[in-house]
Amino acid sequence: MNFGRGPSVVLNVGGTRYSFSREVLKDFPLRRVSRLHGCLSEQDVLEVCDDYDRERNEYFFDRHSEAFGFIMLYVRHGHLRFVPHMCELSFYNEMIYWGLEGSHLDYCCQRRLDDRMSETCTYYAAEEPPGEPAGGAEGKGRRPPAAEGGKWLERMRRTFEEPTSSVAAQVLATVSILFVIVSMVVLCASTLPEWRAPENRSVEEQSRYTAESVREPSGIIEAICIGWFTAECIVRFIVSKNKCEFVRRPLNIIDLLAITPYYISVLMTVFTGENSQLQRAGVTLRVLRMMRIFWVIKLARHFIGLQTLGLTLKRCYREMVMLLVFICVAMAIFSALSQLLENGLDLGAKNKDYASIPAACWWVIISMTTVGYGDMCPITVPGRILGGICVVSGIVLLALPITFIYHSFVQCYHELKFRSARYSRSLSAEFLN
């Protein structure tokens, strides 16, 4: 910055003045403000701000002052929230102007922004990348190597995380789906008696990872699928921005639960031997082997329907807890009454199926959910009347929270559909370029 006087500069945003030192501007978190440090002339400055006072070294921005105050709170404390009584879209427009993105918002405000944008079908173009001033000569030059590396990592991350972000992401998602389907088919087929009959192998023997089993077609297919899932998980971990956040994500935990049993089983076979007591028991290995069923949940990365289900359960946990409380209270009441009417009072022949309240709870839960297996039923007239009341009460109690869950499901579906459409637009731009 080769103009102005004094060691400090003043930002005037909507009439509110902020004073900073020149060195602070160099690494300022707001992209537009940090661009002032690289300006070499007053003309470059006017491309960043609306006006400039050389005598007082003051930069004028005709923007919302209260919104910038909240943005400055994010600069100081690291938390960005919406301004109360201000439109979410207007605040997001201010964020884009200063060089922030929706990911900088706190999680609750991100949800509000996504809901509002999905309702109004409003889309915003991203601000120009860092180091490329709008209209400046420097924006036409070659990017620094660090920027190129960051862009490459971001592209890799979107390729593995967002199946609709590019052609490569769609191809990768298709291959991953095929591997999941193949692994599930092999897992289901391995439990068929015809699968083991030619070799006269038992279930315990089928669960072992011996040298012979690995050379079989099913063992080769399983090893290839595990290798693909492992490589995919490692690459996604390497290109992720926040490694701790990556490990805490539910889908990544499911990936680990699906991959780990294979390696545990192989290690147990290597260290304990093929004929050890642990191998002959086979229970642990069968449990670990059956945990591969978690691979089905990996399809949630590629299908909006499964993502909507998971997001709905996450957002409606209060309603789900309320539903469970309703059921538990009803079970406690109806199980105690049914045990009393069927077995506790001398109203004729005692019903041995209702000998205890825990035994009656089974009848209550299948009656409230209208399943009705028929394995136990009341035989006294008061017990049958109570059974009718139990069924009707179950229908009413289960229907009460459904409305909230349904509206949340629709909202989550539109939100995920909007995000998918946003990445599809970037895919269309990739074809045009």
C-alpha positions as CSV (number, residue, x, y, z in Angstrom):
1,M,0.0,0.0,0.0
2,N,1.9,3.0,-1.3
3,F,-0.6,5.8,-0.6
4,G,-2.1,7.4,2.5
5,R,-0.5,8.6,5.7
6,G,-0.1,7.2,9.1
7,P,0.4,3.7,10.4
8,S,-3.4,3.0,10.5
9,V,-6.3,2.9,8.2
10,V,-10.0,3.6,8.8
11,L,-12.9,1.6,7.4
12,N,-16.2,3.5,7.3
13,V,-19.0,1.1,6.8
14,G,-22.4,2.7,6.6
15,G,-21.3,5.5,8.9
16,T,-19.5,3.3,11.5
17,R,-15.8,3.7,11.6
18,Y,-13.2,1.0,12.4
19,S,-9.5,1.6,12.8
20,F,-6.8,-1.0,11.9
21,S,-3.1,-1.0,11.5
22,R,-1.7,-1.6,8.0
23,E,-0.2,-5.0,8.9
24,V,-3.5,-6.3,10.1
25,L,-5.0,-5.7,6.7
26,K,-2.6,-8.1,5.1
27,D,-4.0,-11.3,6.7
28,F,-7.5,-9.9,7.5
29,P,-10.1,-12.7,7.5
30,L,-12.5,-10.7,5.2
31,R,-11.4,-11.1,1.6
32,R,-12.5,-7.7,0.4
33,V,-10.7,-5.9,3.3
34,S,-7.5,-7.9,2.8
35,R,-7.4,-6.9,-0.8
36,L,-6.8,-3.3,0.2
37,H,-3.3,-4.3,1.3
38,G,-2.3,-5.2,-2.2
39,C,-3.6,-2.1,-3.9
40,L,-0.9,0.0,-5.5
41,S,-2.9,3.1,-6.6
42,E,-6.1,4.9,-5.8
43,Q,-7.7,3.4,-8.8
44,D,-7.2,-0.1,-7.4
45,V,-8.7,1.1,-4.1
46,L,-11.8,2.4,-5.7
47,E,-12.3,-1.0,-7.3
48,V,-12.6,-2.5,-3.8
49,C,-14.4,0.2,-1.9
50,D,-16.9,2.9,-2.8
51,D,-14.9,6.0,-1.9
52,Y,-11.5,7.0,-0.4
53,D,-10.3,10.0,1.6
54,R,-6.5,10.4,1.1
55,E,-6.1,13.0,3.9
56,R,-7.7,10.9,6.6
57,N,-6.7,7.5,5.0
58,E,-10.3,6.4,5.3
59,Y,-12.1,3.9,3.1
60,F,-15.9,4.2,2.6
61,F,-18.2,1.2,2.1
62,D,-21.8,1.8,1.4
63,R,-23.0,-1.3,3.1
64,H,-25.2,-2.3,6.0
65,S,-23.4,-1.2,9.2
66,E,-25.2,-3.5,11.6
67,A,-24.5,-6.5,9.4
68,F,-20.8,-5.6,9.3
69,G,-20.8,-5.3,13.1
70,F,-21.9,-9.0,13.3
71,I,-19.3,-9.9,10.8
72,M,-16.7,-8.2,12.9
73,L,-17.8,-10.3,15.8
74,Y,-17.0,-13.4,13.7
75,V,-13.6,-11.9,13.0
76,R,-12.9,-11.5,16.7
77,H,-14.6,-14.5,18.3
78,G,-15.1,-17.0,15.4
79,H,-18.9,-17.3,15.6
80,L,-21.1,-15.9,12.8
81,R,-24.8,-15.6,13.3
82,F,-27.7,-13.7,11.6
83,V,-28.6,-10.2,12.6
84,P,-31.9,-10.2,14.5
85,H,-34.9,-8.9,12.5
86,M,-32.9,-8.9,9.3
87,C,-33.7,-11.0,6.2
88,E,-31.4,-14.0,6.0
89,L,-30.9,-13.5,2.3
90,S,-29.9,-9.8,2.8
91,F,-27.4,-10.8,5.4
92,Y,-26.0,-13.6,3.2
93,N,-25.6,-11.0,0.4
94,E,-23.5,-8.9,2.8
95,M,-21.4,-12.0,3.6
96,I,-20.7,-12.6,0.0
97,Y,-19.7,-9.0,-0.5
98,W,-17.1,-9.2,2.3
99,G,-15.8,-12.6,1.1
100,L,-17.5,-15.0,3.4
101,E,-19.5,-18.2,2.6
102,G,-22.5,-20.0,4.1
103,S,-20.1,-22.5,5.7
104,H,-18.8,-19.7,8.0
105,L,-22.3,-19.5,9.7
106,D,-23.1,-21.5,12.8
107,Y,-25.0,-24.7,12.2
108,C,-28.4,-23.3,13.3
109,C,-28.0,-20.3,11.0
110,Q,-26.9,-22.5,8.1
111,R,-30.2,-24.4,8.4
112,R,-32.2,-21.1,8.4
113,L,-30.3,-20.0,5.3
114,D,-30.9,-23.2,3.4
115,D,-34.6,-23.2,4.3
116,R,-35.0,-19.7,3.2
117,M,-33.1,-20.2,-0.1
118,S,-35.0,-23.3,-0.8
119,E,-38.3,-21.5,-0.2
120,T,-37.5,-18.6,-2.5
121,C,-35.3,-20.5,-5.0
122,T,-32.7,-17.8,-4.6
123,Y,-29.1,-18.6,-5.8
124,Y,-26.0,-16.5,-5.3
125,A,-22.8,-16.6,-7.3
126,A,-19.6,-17.0,-5.3
127,E,-17.3,-14.1,-4.9
128,E,-14.1,-14.1,-7.1
129,P,-11.4,-16.3,-5.7
130,P,-8.8,-14.9,-3.4
131,G,-5.9,-13.1,-5.1
132,E,-8.0,-12.2,-8.2
133,P,-9.3,-8.6,-7.9
134,A,-12.3,-7.9,-10.0
135,G,-11.2,-6.1,-13.2
136,G,-7.6,-5.9,-12.0
137,A,-4.6,-6.9,-14.1
138,E,-3.4,-9.3,-11.4
139,G,-6.6,-11.4,-11.8
140,K,-5.6,-12.4,-15.3
141,G,-2.2,-13.7,-14.2
142,R,-1.3,-17.2,-13.1
143,R,-2.4,-18.2,-9.7
144,P,0.1,-18.9,-6.9
145,P,1.1,-22.6,-6.4
146,A,-0.6,-22.6,-3.0
147,A,-3.9,-21.4,-4.5
148,E,-3.6,-24.1,-7.2
149,G,-3.0,-26.7,-4.6
150,G,-5.9,-25.6,-2.5
151,K,-8.2,-25.6,-5.5
152,W,-7.1,-29.1,-6.4
153,L,-7.8,-30.4,-2.9
154,E,-11.2,-28.7,-2.9
155,R,-12.0,-30.3,-6.2
156,M,-11.0,-33.7,-4.9
157,R,-13.0,-33.2,-1.8
158,R,-16.1,-32.3,-3.7
159,T,-15.6,-35.2,-6.1
160,F,-15.7,-37.7,-3.2
161,E,-18.3,-35.9,-1.0
162,E,-20.8,-34.6,-3.6
163,P,-21.8,-37.1,-6.2
164,T,-23.4,-34.4,-8.5
165,S,-20.6,-31.9,-8.4
166,S,-18.8,-33.1,-11.5
167,V,-18.6,-35.9,-14.1
168,A,-15.8,-37.6,-12.2
169,A,-17.9,-37.5,-9.0
170,Q,-20.8,-39.1,-10.8
171,V,-18.5,-41.9,-12.2
172,L,-17.0,-42.4,-8.8
173,A,-20.4,-42.6,-7.2
174,T,-21.6,-45.1,-9.8
175,V,-18.6,-47.4,-9.2
176,S,-19.0,-47.2,-5.4
177,I,-22.7,-48.2,-5.8
178,L,-21.7,-51.1,-7.9
179,F,-19.2,-52.3,-5.3
180,V,-21.8,-52.0,-2.6
181,I,-24.4,-54.0,-4.6
182,V,-21.8,-56.7,-5.5
183,S,-20.7,-57.0,-1.8
184,M,-24.3,-57.3,-0.6
185,V,-25.1,-60.0,-3.2
186,V,-22.0,-62.0,-2.2
187,L,-22.9,-61.6,1.5
188,C,-26.5,-62.9,0.9
189,A,-25.4,-65.7,-1.4
190,S,-22.8,-66.9,1.1
191,T,-25.6,-67.8,3.6
192,L,-27.4,-70.1,1.1
193,P,-27.1,-73.8,1.7
194,E,-26.4,-74.4,-2.0
195,W,-23.4,-72.0,-1.7
196,R,-21.8,-74.3,0.9
197,A,-23.1,-77.6,-0.2
198,P,-20.4,-78.4,-2.9
199,E,-17.7,-78.1,-0.3
200,N,-19.7,-79.4,2.6
201,R,-18.7,-76.4,4.7
202,S,-20.5,-75.4,7.9
203,V,-21.4,-71.9,8.9
204,E,-18.4,-71.7,11.2
205,E,-16.0,-72.8,8.4
206,Q,-17.6,-70.3,6.1
207,S,-16.8,-67.5,8.6
208,R,-13.1,-68.2,8.7
209,Y,-10.6,-66.3,6.5
210,T,-8.2,-69.1,5.6
211,A,-5.7,-69.2,2.8
212,E,-8.1,-71.5,0.8
213,S,-11.2,-69.2,1.4
214,V,-9.3,-66.1,0.2
215,R,-8.5,-67.9,-3.1
216,E,-12.1,-68.7,-3.7
217,P,-14.2,-66.4,-6.0
218,S,-16.2,-65.1,-3.1
219,G,-13.0,-64.3,-1.1
220,I,-11.5,-62.5,-4.1
221,I,-14.6,-60.4,-4.7
222,E,-14.8,-59.6,-1.0
223,A,-11.1,-58.6,-0.9
224,I,-11.5,-56.3,-3.9
225,C,-14.6,-54.6,-2.4
226,I,-12.8,-54.1,0.9
227,G,-9.8,-52.7,-0.9
228,W,-12.0,-50.2,-2.8
229,F,-13.8,-49.1,0.3
230,T,-10.6,-48.7,2.2
231,A,-8.9,-46.7,-0.5
232,E,-12.0,-44.5,-0.8
233,C,-12.1,-43.8,2.9
234,I,-8.4,-43.0,3.1
235,V,-8.5,-40.6,0.2
236,R,-11.6,-38.8,1.6
237,F,-9.8,-38.5,5.0
238,I,-6.7,-37.0,3.3
239,V,-8.6,-34.4,1.3
240,S,-11.0,-33.4,4.1
241,K,-10.6,-29.9,5.6
242,N,-11.2,-30.9,9.2
243,K,-9.9,-34.3,10.2
244,C,-11.6,-34.3,13.6
245,E,-14.9,-33.4,12.0
246,F,-14.4,-36.1,9.4
247,V,-14.1,-38.8,12.1
248,R,-17.2,-37.6,13.9
249,R,-19.5,-37.7,10.9
250,P,-22.1,-40.6,11.1
251,L,-21.6,-41.8,7.6
252,N,-17.8,-42.0,8.1
253,I,-18.3,-44.0,11.3
254,I,-20.5,-46.4,9.4
255,D,-17.8,-46.8,6.8
256,L,-15.3,-47.7,9.5
257,L,-17.8,-50.2,11.1
258,A,-18.2,-51.8,7.7
259,I,-14.5,-52.0,6.8
260,T,-13.0,-52.9,10.2
261,P,-14.5,-56.3,10.7
262,Y,-12.8,-57.7,7.7
263,Y,-9.3,-56.7,8.9
264,I,-10.1,-57.9,12.5
265,S,-11.2,-61.3,11.2
266,V,-8.0,-61.6,9.1
267,L,-5.8,-60.6,12.0
268,M,-7.6,-63.1,14.3
269,T,-7.0,-65.8,11.8
270,V,-3.3,-64.9,11.5
271,F,-2.6,-64.6,15.2
272,T,-4.9,-67.3,16.6
273,G,-4.5,-69.9,13.9
274,E,-7.0,-71.7,11.7
275,N,-7.8,-74.5,14.2
276,S,-7.8,-72.6,17.5
277,Q,-10.7,-72.8,20.0
278,L,-11.7,-69.2,19.1
279,Q,-11.8,-70.2,15.4
280,R,-13.9,-73.3,16.1
281,A,-16.4,-71.3,18.1
282,G,-16.9,-69.1,15.1
283,V,-19.4,-66.8,16.9
284,T,-17.2,-63.7,17.0
285,L,-16.2,-64.1,13.4
286,R,-19.8,-64.6,12.3
287,V,-20.8,-61.4,14.1
288,L,-18.0,-59.5,12.6
289,R,-18.7,-60.9,9.1
290,M,-22.4,-60.0,9.3
291,M,-21.5,-56.4,10.2
292,R,-20.8,-55.9,6.5
293,I,-24.5,-55.3,6.3
294,F,-23.6,-51.7,7.2
295,W,-22.4,-51.3,3.6
296,V,-26.0,-50.8,2.6
297,I,-26.0,-47.5,4.5
298,K,-23.2,-46.3,2.3
299,L,-25.8,-45.8,-0.4
300,A,-27.0,-42.8,1.6
301,R,-24.1,-40.8,0.1
302,H,-25.6,-41.2,-3.3
303,F,-29.4,-41.2,-2.8
304,I,-31.3,-38.1,-1.5
305,G,-34.1,-40.4,-0.1
306,L,-31.7,-42.0,2.5
307,Q,-30.1,-38.7,3.3
308,T,-33.5,-37.2,3.9
309,L,-34.4,-40.0,6.3
310,G,-31.2,-39.6,8.3
311,L,-31.5,-35.8,8.4
312,T,-35.2,-36.1,9.4
313,L,-34.3,-38.4,12.3
314,K,-31.5,-36.1,13.4
315,R,-33.8,-33.0,13.4
316,C,-36.8,-34.7,14.9
317,Y,-35.1,-36.4,17.8
318,R,-37.3,-34.4,20.2
319,E,-40.5,-35.7,18.5
320,M,-39.1,-39.2,18.5
321,V,-38.3,-39.1,22.2
322,M,-41.8,-37.7,22.8
323,L,-43.2,-40.6,20.8
324,L,-41.2,-43.1,22.9
325,V,-42.3,-41.5,26.1
326,F,-46.0,-41.8,25.0
327,I,-45.5,-45.5,24.2
328,C,-43.6,-46.2,27.5
329,V,-46.3,-44.5,29.6
330,A,-49.1,-46.4,27.8
331,M,-47.2,-49.7,28.2
332,A,-46.8,-49.2,31.9
333,I,-50.5,-48.5,32.4
334,F,-52.0,-51.1,30.1
335,S,-49.5,-53.9,31.0
336,A,-50.3,-53.4,34.7
337,L,-54.1,-53.3,34.1
338,S,-54.0,-56.3,31.8
339,Q,-52.0,-58.4,34.2
340,L,-54.4,-57.5,37.0
341,L,-57.6,-58.4,34.9
342,E,-56.2,-61.5,33.3
343,N,-54.2,-63.1,36.2
344,G,-54.4,-61.0,39.3
345,L,-58.1,-61.1,39.9
346,D,-60.2,-64.2,40.3
347,L,-62.5,-63.6,37.3
348,G,-62.5,-67.2,36.1
349,A,-59.6,-69.2,34.5
350,K,-56.3,-67.4,34.9
351,N,-54.5,-66.5,31.8
352,K,-50.9,-67.8,32.2
353,D,-49.6,-65.6,29.4
354,Y,-50.2,-62.6,31.7
355,A,-48.4,-64.0,34.7
356,S,-46.3,-60.9,35.1
357,I,-46.2,-57.2,34.0
358,P,-43.1,-57.6,31.8
359,A,-44.9,-60.5,30.0
360,A,-47.9,-58.3,29.5
361,C,-45.7,-55.5,28.0
362,W,-45.1,-57.7,24.9
363,W,-48.9,-57.9,24.4
364,V,-49.3,-54.2,24.9
365,I,-46.6,-53.2,22.3
366,I,-47.9,-55.5,19.6
367,S,-51.4,-54.3,20.2
368,M,-50.6,-50.5,20.3
369,T,-48.7,-50.9,17.0
370,T,-51.6,-52.9,15.6
371,V,-49.3,-55.8,14.7
372,G,-51.3,-58.5,16.6
373,Y,-49.3,-61.7,16.3
374,G,-51.9,-63.6,18.2
375,D,-49.5,-65.5,20.3
376,M,-51.2,-64.1,23.5
377,C,-54.6,-62.5,23.9
378,P,-57.0,-61.7,26.7
379,I,-59.7,-64.2,27.5
380,T,-61.8,-62.3,30.0
381,V,-64.4,-59.7,29.1
382,P,-62.8,-56.9,31.0
383,G,-59.4,-57.9,29.4
384,R,-60.9,-57.7,25.9
385,I,-62.4,-54.3,26.6
386,L,-59.0,-53.1,27.8
387,G,-57.4,-54.6,24.7
388,G,-59.7,-52.6,22.5
389,I,-58.9,-49.4,24.4
390,C,-55.2,-50.2,24.1
391,V,-55.4,-50.6,20.3
392,V,-57.3,-47.3,19.8
393,S,-55.0,-45.5,22.2
394,G,-52.0,-46.8,20.3
395,I,-53.3,-45.4,17.0
396,V,-53.9,-42.0,18.5
397,L,-50.6,-41.8,20.4
398,L,-48.6,-42.8,17.3
399,A,-50.4,-40.3,15.1
400,L,-49.8,-37.3,17.4
401,P,-46.1,-36.6,16.5
402,I,-46.4,-37.8,12.9
403,T,-47.4,-34.4,11.6
404,F,-44.3,-32.7,12.9
405,I,-42.1,-35.5,11.6
406,Y,-43.8,-35.3,8.2
407,H,-43.3,-31.6,7.8
408,S,-39.7,-32.0,8.8
409,F,-39.2,-34.8,6.3
410,V,-40.6,-32.6,3.5
411,Q,-38.4,-29.7,4.5
412,C,-35.3,-31.8,4.6
413,Y,-36.1,-33.3,1.2
414,H,-36.4,-29.8,-0.4
415,E,-33.2,-28.7,1.3
416,L,-31.2,-31.6,0.0
417,K,-32.8,-31.3,-3.4
418,F,-31.8,-27.7,-3.5
419,R,-28.2,-28.5,-2.6
420,S,-28.1,-31.2,-5.2
421,A,-29.4,-28.7,-7.8
422,R,-26.7,-26.3,-6.8
423,Y,-24.0,-28.8,-7.5
424,S,-25.7,-29.8,-10.7
425,R,-25.4,-26.2,-11.9
426,S,-21.7,-26.3,-11.2
427,L,-21.6,-29.6,-13.2
428,S,-23.3,-27.7,-16.1
429,A,-20.8,-24.9,-15.9
430,E,-18.0,-27.5,-16.1
431,F,-19.4,-28.8,-19.4
432,L,-19.7,-25.2,-20.7
433,N,-16.1,-24.5,-19.8
